[in-house]
Each structure stands twice: as structure tokens, then as C-alpha cells.
Amino acid sequence: MAWLRDPDRPALLSVVFWLVLGATVAANLAMPSDAGARALFFADVVLLCGLWPVMPWQPHRGRRLVGPAFLTGTLVLGLTGAAGTHMPLLLIGVANLAFVYGMRVATAILAVFGVITVVAMPLFYGRTIVQALIETGVTAVLAAFSMGMASAVLRARHLAERVRELTVAEERARMAAEMHDSIGHHLTVIKVGLENAERFRDSRPAAAWAEVHQAKELTIAALADARRWVRALRPLALNGHLGSAALQRLADSFTGTGVRVAFEVTGTERPLEADAELVLYRVLQEGLTNALRHAEGESVRGTLAFEKGKVVLVVADDGKGRADDQAHGFGLSSLADRVKALGGDLTSGNAARGFELRAELPS
């Protein structure tokens, strides 16, 4: 039952829920109360304990009625002897409605709850109309604050998702341009060579066969390029894997290219921000692709090291290295900008043997 460990549920809210619920129970036990009210209070406490683990925090998760039931429970908690300590629980319930239903629907639900509360207080709990309106008004102010905070979080989530979408679009546009330059060049030369072979087939058979042989060699190179770009276009989450698992899967996908590819993790792995994961994935992708295309070596190794306050990814090959006057391509320049935007540093250059690409990010 993986939903009991819902990753969308903020961990801090779980801490607040249990602490506040414990304080509410302690406050109730310290107050004089008749047996009936106390029994209803503790029945409500049991209900809330059962609802909390199954509350959804995304609109697509199902169990959409749990949120309104939880909010009802927090309201009843206040009416049966919570001494006001339950208010943070009520605000959590309001925020949950905003996350699951959206702001408009959540506002409508809260309005219905407000009307029911104003009517129920005089009928069942001995409040006057004025008392009911005052208590409901105070709750409404706090609910508005909670809704505002939830709205800000939802907006931040939306913007973060848009940034990731734009980043992926930028990467795909860059890759499409490079595919056009590399594979398109091969296909153009192949076309010209085959046209020459057709023209020479009667008058210069040897030259025609030479053109066919060159076209065959270029076809092999174009096919290898196409396979490399298919690997490069694979998404960050490979079959649900993230972090070092995604990097391992990326390294494994280069098996069979004629170059030995290895990947290892050192240090104690810890969760990274989504943007950091994406950048590290692209660094490994760029390093492996460049090693296969240019290094002419026998092996390439990626190492992800979790160090104090930072994470370091190194991609090193045993190839011919790079000439001193050879400029960095657009891929490395773009990656350097993205690493720098996250407060990190990207360096590249010849090592004792071959070429090395190193990305360092704070964590």
C-alpha cells in the first residue's frame, strides 16, 4: 500500500499534525468535560488519525472525499472540547482542499462549511448566533491565510514545471540542430556519391565502385550517429528511475557501442533537487556522447561523488584528448551556463590520459 507513504504529502505537515493532535488531546484531558462530549471528542480523534495517512495531495490521486471528511473532523474537534488548539489542523485541512480541488472549488466547499457551521452551532452546541458568526469569521480569516499560502505553493509548482518543460524543449532543439548537422551532412555526401557512381558506371567502373564503397562507409557512420542521438533523447526518468539510478541506466544504454562504459557512485547518496538531477544527467549524456564521437579511446567512466556540501560528476575517457586550439562546442557552453545557474562549476580539459568533464554542484 504505497499510498500510505504518499511522497506528495509535505513531511513538515505530518510533524505538525501529530504534534498539534497530541497537544489537543492533552488540553482536552486537562479540561472538565462530561462523558458524552469526551467520548465524541476521542471518536473524532480516532477518525482524524485514520484519515491523515490516506489524504491525497494531488488532484489525480483519487480518494477526493477524504479531504472534506478531514476538514469536518477538525471542525467537530473544535466544537467538542479542543480549546482552540486544533486550529492548525483546520488550516491543514483547508490547504489540502486547495491542493486537491483547486482554489475555486476549495473556496466553494469552504463557503458551504461556513454556512453549515453558523447553523449548527446554535442548534447543537449552545452558541448564540453572534458567537457562531464571530467564531466562523475568525476561522474564515485564518482559512483565507491558509488558502493564500496554498495558492503560492501551487503557483510555484506550476512555474517550476514550466521551467522544466522549457528546459527540455531547449535541449531537444539543440539536439535537433546537431542531428541535422551530423546526420544531414552524411546523407548529403552519400547522395552525391551515389549520383557520381551512377554517372561513372559505364565510363569509369572503378571510380563508380569507389563512390559506392565510400557511400557504404558513410552510411555506417550515419547509422552510428543516429543510434547515439536516440540514446541522447531518452528522458530523465528511465522506467521510473531518478538520481544515480537514472545515470546508471544512461551509462548502460551506451553498452554495445564498441567502447567500454562504466559508472560508479562514491559517498553516501542523498536526494538532490530536480534541476540538479537534470543537469547531472545532461552532463553525463554530453560526456558519454562526446567520448564516443571524438575521443577514439577504448573506455569511458562516469563517477558521481557525494561529498560534504556538494556533489561531483566526472566523465573521463582514455582517448586522444583535445587539441589546445580546439574550441568548446555549443553543448559544453550551454551546460556550463546551466551548471553556473545552479551555483556550481563545469570544467573540461585534457587529463593525464584522455579528456575529462567535471561538474560540481552544491547539495
Secondary structure, DSSP 8 states (H G I E B T S, - for coil): -GGGG-TTS-HHHHHHHHHHHHHHHHHHHHS---HHHHHHHHHHHHHHHHHGGG--SSTTSS-TTHHHHHHHHHHHHHHTS-TTTTHHHHHHHHHHHHHHH-HHHHHHHHHHHHHHHHHHHHHHS---HHHHHHHHHHHHHHHHHHHHHHHHHHHHHHHHHHHHHHHHHHHHHHHHHHHHHHHHHHHHHHHHHHHHHHHHTTT-HHHHHHHHHHHHHHHHHHHHHHHHHHHHTS-SSBTTB-THHHHHHHHHHTTTSSSEEEEEEES------HHHHHHHHHHHHHHHHHIIIII--SEEEEEEEEETTEEEEEEEE-S----TT----HHHHHHHHHHHHTT-EEEEEE-SSSEEEEEEEE-
